[in-house]
């Protein structure tokens, strides 16, 4: 029996391959907390994204995921003071995983999106072509 061995490490292009940590969300804002750190505005908020599908029995199912987002005001993120529950947002960013110990001494895991571009959508049909 012949064996198949693939070696990716020997390929120079693979060795220098750029790593990517990128996400895009378009959804509805939930909780919003604004603060100022070092003279810059920062928003910590949640975004709900939903997906609709039919299960095996043909029943409609709507699955909603909540995402924690942190956005620092800058040239691609403006108007954080206007951000409120129910707003439609379109954002791009990266995923960050952190571990921390709570007051009870138990280790917890956290996942958040660090936004680097964001648009608050005023109208259902007003999605920008490019961000």
N, C-alpha and C positions, 0 to 999 in steps of 0.2 A: 504494500500500500504506500503510495507516495504521500509526502506531507507538503503542506504549503506554508511557507514562512515569508511574511511580509516585513520588511525593515523600513520603517519611516524615518528613523533617526539618521540613516545614511544619506538621505536626500538633503542637499544644502538648502533648497527652497523651504523645506519643512522646518529646518532648524531655525530659520530666520522668520518664520511665519508670525505675523502680527496676531496677538491675542485680542479678543473682542469681548467686552462686557457692555452690552447695549440693550435697552428696552424702550418700547413705545407703548404708551397708554392713552386711551381716549375713553373718558367716562365721566361720572358724576362725583362731585366733591361731597364729602361727608363732614366730619369734624374738622375744624380749622383752628390752629393756635398760632398767632403771630407774635414775634418778639424782635428785639433789636440786639445785635451782637457786634461790638466793635464798630458801631455806626452804620452797619448794614442790616437791612430787614431780612428776616428768615421766616419762612412759613413751614410748619409741620402740619400736615393734613392727610386725610384719607381719600382715596379715589375708588369708587365701585365700578367694576367692569362686569358685564353680563354676557352670557352666551346662551342661546336658545337652541334646543335640539329635541328630537323625538327619541324616547327610550325604546327598548325592545318591544314593548307592548303597543307602541304607537302614540303614547301619551306625551303631550308637550311638557318639556322640562326647561326651566330657566335657572341657570346656575350663576350665582353672583360671587365674585371674589373681591375682597377688600385689600387694598394696597396702601402701605404707609409710605408717604412721600415727604421729602425735605427739599425745599427750594430756596436758594439764596438769591436775593434781588441782584440783577446785573444786566448786561446789555441784551441778553436773550431771554431774560425773565423780568418783566415789569408789571407793576400794578398789583403787587401782592396784598396791599391794603384793601383792595376791592374784592379779593377772593372770599367767597361765602358758600355756605352749605347749599347744595342744589345746582351750583354752577357746573357747566359742561367745560371740561378742559381736555386739551390735547398736549401731551408732554413727551419728551424724550429724556433719557437719563441712563444711569447705570445702577446695577443692583449691588447693595452692600449687606453683608451678613455680619452680625456682631453677637458676641456672647457677653453676658454680664451676670453678676450675682445680685439677687434681690435682697431686700432688707431681711428676709427670712433665711438668707444664706444659700438658697437654692440657685443653681446656675440656670439661666434662661437664654434662649436664642431669639434673635430679632432679625427680620428681613425688612429692608426699606429701599425705596427708589430715591436716588439723589438726582434731582432734575437738573438738566443743564439748558433745556429749552422748553418753554411753556407758553401756550396761548389759551386765554379764556375765550370760549366760543359764545358769541351773542345769539346766534340763530342756528337752528338745526341744519340749514343748508349752507352755512357759512364756514365750511372747512377750508383752510388755506391749502393751496396746491403743494407748496413746499415750505418746509420749516428749516 
